[in-house]
Each structure stands twice: as C-alpha cells, then as structure tokens.
Amino acid sequence: MLKYTINFASHIRKILALLKDANIIESQQGKKGIGLKVKANELSLDKIYFGVYPEKELLHIHDTAKPDCPVGATIKEALLPIFEESEKQLVLNLKSKTLKSLIENMYEIYNKKGKNKNGI
C-alpha cells in the first residue's frame, strides 16, 4: 500500500507540473496552494489532455512494418485517414466538454452510487 501511495503521489506531482507548464494551474506555497488559472466552465478538456500529453499521438500506427509484406506495405496508408478522422472527432468532443461539466458529471455519478461506509 505504501509503494502505491508513493507512486501515486509522484504521478500527481508530475501531472501538476505539466498542467502548470501549460498555464492551466498556478501554485503557491502556503494556504493558497494550487488553483486554476482559467475558470472551470471555460477550460475545455482538450486543453487539459494536451497539457498533460503535449506530444502524444492519440492513435499511433506501427511504422516499422516490412515493406515487402502485403499488409505492412499498405496498412499505414489505409489506416492513416481513418485515424486522422477519429483523432479530429475526439478532439472536437474534448473541446465541447469543460472541466466544470466533467466535475458535475462526477458528482451526479457519485450521488447515484451513494456514499460508502467511510463517508467518502
């Protein structure tokens, strides 16, 4: 359990650093702590996603296929337009959602499930 907690805390710190670099959050020592630089109802989920994963391809095509293989020689060209359209739709979907709407949805789900025995 301790190892998981340490790894989780380390992961959260990395994410917070990425969000700070993306100008999504600001942090200060003391009581103020961490806060959003943008209002939650104005912060779209695509900005958060690309803030945390700035250089990640959403969909990756294996590019070390053998050119003399019938599948390897054609798969990238065949899949690329499909993947590009899928990525475009995913980004549009993320742009249409805000952090506020995500949080509200999480509260709705939580309230439907009810609190557990620890009150969490």
Secondary structure, DSSP 8 states (H G I E B T S, - for coil): -HHHHHHHHHHHHHHHHHHHHTTSEEEETTTTEEEESS-TTT-BHHHHHHHHSTT--SS-------TTSTTTTTHHHHHHHHHHHHHHHHHHHHHT-BHHHHHHHHHHHHHHH---TT--
